[in-house]
Amino acid sequence: MDLKPCPFCGHKPVCGYYTEEGFQRFSCCDEWLSFDDWNTRPVEDALHTRAVEAERKLKVAVGALRYIEQKSYDESMAVEAVRALREIGDK
C-alpha cells in the first residue's frame, strides 16, 4: 500500500488505524480519511489526463508537419494539414 502525502499539507500521515469493519483510516491536519479518500487527487488526476491528451495531440501535429516536410510542397496538402491540426487543437 503506497500512501500519497497529506492532501491538505503535503506531509506523511500522522497516524493510521483499522476500524471495527476492517477499514484503514489515516489522519493529518485533524482530518480522518479512508485509504481511497486519502489517495484521491481529482485535480491532479484531471491535469494528468489533460497532459497525456496534449502530448498525444502534439505527436499527431509533429507527425503531420513531418509528412508535409517530406513531400514536395503542395498548397492544397498544406491547407488540409492545417485544417487537421486545427481540428486536433479544438478537441
N, C-alpha and C positions, 0 to 999 in steps of 0.2 A: 504494500500500500504506500503510495507516494503522495504525501500531502504538499499542497502548494502553500506559500506563505499566507499569513492572515489577509483576508480580503479587505480589511479595514486599515491596518497599519503596516502590513508587509513583513511582520516578524513571524517566527515559528509559533505554533500554538502553545499556550502556556501549559495546558493540561488536557487530558482526554480521559474518558471513562466509557464503560458499557452500560446501557440502560437495562432495565429488567427484561426488556424484549430482545436484548442482544444487539442493539444498535450502538454504534460508536458515536460519541459526541465530542466536539473539540471546543476549546474556549480560548479567547483572547479579546481584549477590548470589551470585556463584560458581555460578550455575545456567546451563546452556546449554539453550535451548528452541527448538523449531521455531516458525515464524510462527503456526500454528494453536494450538499449546500456549501460546505467549506471550499470544495474544489471547483465550484461553478463560477465562471467568469464570463457572463454574457457579452459584455462589451469587448473583452479581449477576443473571445471566440468569433464575434461578428467581424472585428477588424482582421483577424487571421483569415477568415473566409474571403473578405474583400481583397486582401493582399494576394491570396492564391489566385483569385479570378483576374486580378490586374496583371499578374505575371503571365497567366495563360494568354490574355489578350495581347500583351507585349510580344510574346513569342510568335503569335499569329501575324502581328503587324510587321515584325522584323522579317519573318518568312516571306510575306508579300513584297516587301521592299527589296529583298534579295532576288526574288523572282523577276521583278521589273528590271533590276540592275543587270541581271544575266541575259535578259532578252534584248533584242535590238529595240530601240525606242519606238514605241507606237503610242500615239496620243490617246487613242481610244482605250488601250490597255491601261495606261496610266490613270485615266479618268475612272475606269472601272475599279482599279485598285484603291483609289482614293475613296470612292463610294463604299467599298467593302470595309475599309479601315474606319470610316465614319460610323458605319453600322456597328462595328465591334465596339467603338467607343460609346455608342448610345445605349448599349445593352447593359 
